[in-house]
Amino acid sequence: MLTVEKIGGTSMSQFQDVLQNIIKGDRKNEELYNRIFVVSAYNNVTNWLLEHKKTGEPGIYNKFLNGEDYSSALDSFAKRLLLINDGFADIGLDLKEARDFIRFRVDQAKTLLYSLGKVMASGYVNIFDISLAAREILASIGEAHSGWNSANILNNNGINARFVDLCGFNDNEPLTIDQRIHKEFRDIDFSKVLCIATGYTKGTEGIMRAFDRGYSEVTFSKIAVEVKADEAIIHKEYHLSSADPKIVGIENSIPVGQTNFIIADQLADIGMEAIHPKAAKPLELANINIRIKNTFEPQHPGTLISRDYISPNPRVEIVSGTRKVIAVEVHDPMMVGEVGFDLGIMQHLDKNKVSYILKSTNANSITFVLWDTEKSKRLIEELTRTYYRVITLPTSIVSVLGTNIAMPGFLYRASKALYEKEINIESIGQSLNQVNIQFVVKRECYENAVVALNDAFVKSQI
C-alpha cells in the first residue's frame, strides 16, 4: 500500500514526535517504506517570510516590495532557522551540514531577489508578476529547510530517506508543476526509499498565484495523483472533530470518523479546512481517500474522507462555523418581481473579488454573508452608494453538517436548541442536498450557539 502523507507546520516543529509516532512507530524495517511525506515549513517560518497568516503582520516579503533591506532581514531569518535546528540535534540532525544547506539556500534566494529588484526598477515589466515571483522564492525556503532537515535526521537514524526538492532552485527548466513532480518521482523505487518532499513546488504557472498559502496541500494532492497513491493522509496536531474542543470541551467532542468530500467542501467554505478545496478535487476525481490523523495519537485511525460515504444512520457529523463574517442586506422597493435584480449585486461582488458564504432573499431584500475583510468593506461602501438601503451586521455562522441529515426534525431540533439558549437566528441557509444547515447569529452568540447545537446533536453519540 503506497501512501502520500502531509505533515503540517506545528507537527513538524515537534519532529521528535513525528519521528516516533508517524515514521517509526512499531514498524518493522520493511514497513518503513512505500510512503512519501510532504512537509510544511516549521511553525511560524512562512509567517516570518511572507506575513502572519492570522494577524497580517508583514514579513520579509514586505521589505522586498518596499525596497527596504531584505538582505539583512534574510540574514537574521537564517539565524532563527539555525536556532530551530539546534532543537533537533539530539534526534540526529547534523548541525554543520544543516547550517551549510540553509545558508547556501538563503544566499541563492538573495541573488534571485536582487535580480528581480533590478528588473522591477527598470520599468519594463509588470511589477505584479515580479512581486509574485519574489513571494514564491521566499515561501520555498521554509519547506526546503524542513524537508532537508527531515531527510538528514532519517538517514542518521538508519532509514533510507531521499530529500525530493521540488523548489527548483538548481535548474532553469520551464516546467509546469505537474511536469516537475513527474520528473522528480518517475525513477524512485518507493519500496526501498522513504521520500521527503517539499510542500512548495516550482512551476511556470506559479503555485501561489492560484493557491497562495494553501500550496503545500496542492503539492501533496498532485503527488498522490501522480504516483497513484492508495491513500492520502494528513497529519495534524488535532483530530477532525465533531466540534471545536476549545469551545465545547474535550469530553463533549469526538473524532468524526467518516465523512465525504461534500462535507469537506462545506467546511472549507466556512474557513475550517480539512484540506484546501482545490487540493481535494483531484483526489476526489482520482478516487483517492483522504485520512486526517492526529500526530500525537498514532494508534487512532482518524477520520476517513471518501467519495461515496453516506452515514447509514441519520446523524450530525460536525458542528462548526466562524465569527469572522458580516451580514449585508440590500433592500430596495423596486426589487419585487424584477427579473435579475440580484445580477447587479453579484457584479459588484465579482468586481471586488469577494465571494459570499450564504445568500437568502425575500420580495424586496437580499441578504448575503461575507468574510469580514477590507475587500468586503470596500464592497459595502460601493453597494451603499448604489442601492436604496444597505444594512450591515457583524455576525457569525454556525453550521450543522452531516452526510445524512435530510430527515424531518433536524431543523426543528437545531432551532429549538438555539431558542433555549435565547439565541435569535438572524438568517438561515439550506440547499436541496441537505448536508449543511447554516445559521447566522450575532457575533457575540457564536460560542454559545456551537455549544447548543453540539449538545443537541453530538453529545448523544459520545
VENWOKA-V84873 format. One record per residue. RES is the residue in one small letter. OMEGA is omega in radians with two decimals (NA if undefined). Layout:
<<RES;OMEGA> <RES;OMEGA>>
This chain:
<<m;3.14> <l;3.11> <t;2.96> <v;-2.97> <e;-3.14> <k;3.11> <i;-3.11> <g;-3.03> <g;-3.14> <t;3.09> <s;3.14> <m;3.14> <s;3.06> <q;-2.97> <f;3.08> <q;3.08> <d;3.08> <v;-3.14> <l;-3.07> <q;-3.00> <n;-3.00> <i;-3.00> <i;-3.13> <k;-3.06> <g;3.09> <d;-3.09> <r;2.94> <k;-3.04> <n;-3.09> <e;-3.14> <e;-3.13> <l;-2.97> <y;-3.01> <n;3.09> <r;3.06> <i;3.12> <f;3.07> <v;-2.97> <v;2.98> <s;3.01> <a;3.07> <y;-3.09> <n;3.07> <n;-3.07> <v;3.13> <t;3.03> <n;3.12> <w;-3.09> <l;-3.03> <l;3.05> <e;-3.11> <h;-3.02> <k;-3.08> <k;-3.06> <t;-3.10> <g;3.13> <e;-3.03> <p;3.10> <g;-3.08> <i;3.12> <y;3.14> <n;3.09> <k;3.11> <f;-3.12> <l;-3.07> <n;3.12> <g;3.13> <e;-3.04> <d;3.12> <y;-3.12> <s;3.11> <s;3.11> <a;3.10> <l;3.08> <d;3.11> <s;3.10> <f;3.14> <a;3.11> <k;3.10> <r;3.11> <l;3.12> <l;3.06> <l;3.05> <i;-3.14> <n;-3.11> <d;-3.11> <g;-3.11> <f;-3.10> <a;-3.07> <d;3.06> <i;2.95> <g;-3.13> <l;3.04> <d;-2.99> <l;-3.13> <k;-3.14> <e;3.13> <a;3.12> <r;-3.12> <d;-3.13> <f;-3.02> <i;3.09> <r;3.12> <f;-3.12> <r;3.10> <v;3.09> <d;3.07> <q;3.13> <a;3.11> <k;-3.13> <t;-3.14> <l;-3.14> <l;3.10> <y;3.13> <s;3.11> <l;3.13> <g;3.11> <k;3.13> <v;3.11> <m;-3.09> <a;-3.10> <s;-3.13> <g;-3.08> <y;-3.02> <v;3.06> <n;-3.06> <i;-3.13> <f;-3.14> <d;-3.14> <i;-3.14> <s;3.08> <l;3.09> <a;3.10> <a;3.13> <r;3.12> <e;-3.13> <i;-3.11> <l;-3.10> <a;-3.05> <s;-3.08> <i;-3.08> <g;-3.13> <e;3.09> <a;3.13> <h;-3.09> <s;3.14> <g;3.13> <w;3.13> <n;-3.07> <s;3.13> <a;3.13> <n;3.12> <i;-3.11> <l;3.12> <n;3.12> <n;3.03> <n;3.05> <g;3.11> <i;-3.12> <n;-3.07> <a;3.09> <r;3.05> <f;3.12> <v;-3.06> <d;-3.12> <l;-3.06> <c;3.04> <g;-3.13> <f;-3.00> <n;3.04> <d;3.14> <n;-3.10> <e;3.13> <p;-3.09> <l;2.96> <t;3.11> <i;-3.14> <d;3.14> <q;3.14> <r;3.12> <i;3.12> <h;-3.12> <k;-3.03> <e;-3.06> <f;-2.94> <r;-3.03> <d;-3.07> <i;3.03> <d;-3.03> <f;3.12> <s;-3.10> <k;-3.07> <v;3.02> <l;-3.04> <c;3.00> <i;-3.05> <a;3.09> <t;3.08> <g;3.08> <y;3.05> <t;3.07> <k;3.09> <g;-3.09> <t;-3.12> <e;3.13> <g;-3.04> <i;-3.10> <m;3.10> <r;-3.08> <a;-2.95> <f;-3.10> <d;-3.00> <r;3.07> <g;-2.97> <y;-3.08> <s;3.10> <e;3.07> <v;3.06> <t;3.11> <f;-3.12> <s;-3.10> <k;3.09> <i;-3.13> <a;3.12> <v;-3.11> <e;-3.07> <v;-3.13> <k;-3.10> <a;3.07> <d;3.13> <e;3.08> <a;-3.02> <i;3.06> <i;3.11> <h;3.11> <k;3.12> <e;3.14> <y;3.05> <h;2.84> <l;-2.93> <s;3.14> <s;3.04> <a;-3.12> <d;-3.12> <p;3.13> <k;3.13> <i;-3.02> <v;-3.07> <g;-3.10> <i;-3.09> <e;-3.11> <n;-3.12> <s;3.14> <i;3.00> <p;-3.06> <v;3.10> <g;3.11> <q;3.01> <t;-3.11> <n;-3.07> <f;3.11> <i;3.12> <i;3.08> <a;3.09> <d;3.13> <q;3.10> <l;-3.14> <a;-3.10> <d;3.10> <i;3.02> <g;3.14> <m;-2.97> <e;2.86> <a;3.05> <i;3.12> <h;-3.05> <p;3.14> <k;3.01> <a;-3.11> <a;-3.02> <k;3.12> <p;3.11> <l;3.11> <e;-3.13> <l;3.12> <a;-3.12> <n;3.05> <i;-3.12> <n;3.07> <i;3.06> <r;3.08> <i;-3.10> <k;3.08> <n;-3.12> <t;-2.98> <f;3.00> <e;-2.98> <p;-3.12> <q;-3.12> <h;-3.11> <p;3.13> <g;-3.13> <t;3.13> <l;3.07> <i;-3.08> <s;-3.04> <r;-2.94> <d;-3.05> <y;2.94> <i;-3.12> <s;-3.14> <p;3.11> <n;3.10> <p;3.11> <r;2.98> <v;-3.12> <e;-3.06> <i;2.90> <v;-3.06> <s;3.13> <g;-3.13> <t;3.07> <r;-2.91> <k;-3.11> <v;3.11> <i;3.10> <a;-3.13> <v;3.09> <e;3.03> <v;-3.14> <h;3.12> <d;3.14> <p;-3.10> <m;-3.08> <m;-3.01> <v;3.09> <g;-3.11> <e;-3.11> <v;3.05> <g;-3.13> <f;-3.09> <d;3.10> <l;3.13> <g;3.12> <i;-3.13> <m;3.09> <q;3.05> <h;3.10> <l;-3.14> <d;3.14> <k;-3.09> <n;3.12> <k;3.13> <v;3.07> <s;3.14> <y;3.14> <i;-3.08> <l;3.11> <k;3.07> <s;-3.04> <t;2.85> <n;-2.99> <a;-3.07> <n;3.09> <s;3.01> <i;3.11> <t;3.03> <f;-3.07> <v;-3.07> <l;2.93> <w;-3.11> <d;-3.08> <t;3.09> <e;3.11> <k;3.13> <s;3.14> <k;3.09> <r;3.09> <l;-3.11> <i;3.09> <e;-3.14> <e;3.12> <l;-3.13> <t;3.11> <r;-2.98> <t;-2.96> <y;-3.04> <y;3.11> <r;3.10> <v;-3.14> <i;3.08> <t;-3.14> <l;3.04> <p;-3.02> <t;2.96> <s;3.04> <i;3.01> <v;-3.07> <s;3.00> <v;-3.00> <l;3.06> <g;-3.14> <t;-3.14> <n;3.07> <i;-3.14> <a;-3.10> <m;3.09> <p;3.03> <g;-3.11> <f;-3.13> <l;3.12> <y;-3.10> <r;-3.14> <a;-3.14> <s;3.13> <k;-3.14> <a;3.12> <l;3.12> <y;-3.09> <e;3.04> <k;-3.13> <e;3.11> <i;3.11> <n;3.06> <i;-3.11> <e;3.10> <s;-3.08> <i;3.11> <g;3.05> <q;3.13> <s;-3.07> <l;-3.12> <n;2.95> <q;3.00> <v;-3.02> <n;3.00> <i;-3.07> <q;3.11> <f;3.05> <v;3.13> <v;3.12> <k;-3.01> <r;-3.09> <e;-3.13> <c;-2.96> <y;-3.07> <e;3.13> <n;3.12> <a;3.10> <v;3.13> <v;-3.11> <a;-3.10> <l;3.08> <n;3.10> <d;-3.07> <a;-2.97> <f;-2.98> <v;-3.05> <k;-3.11> <s;-3.13> <q;-3.03> <i;NA>>
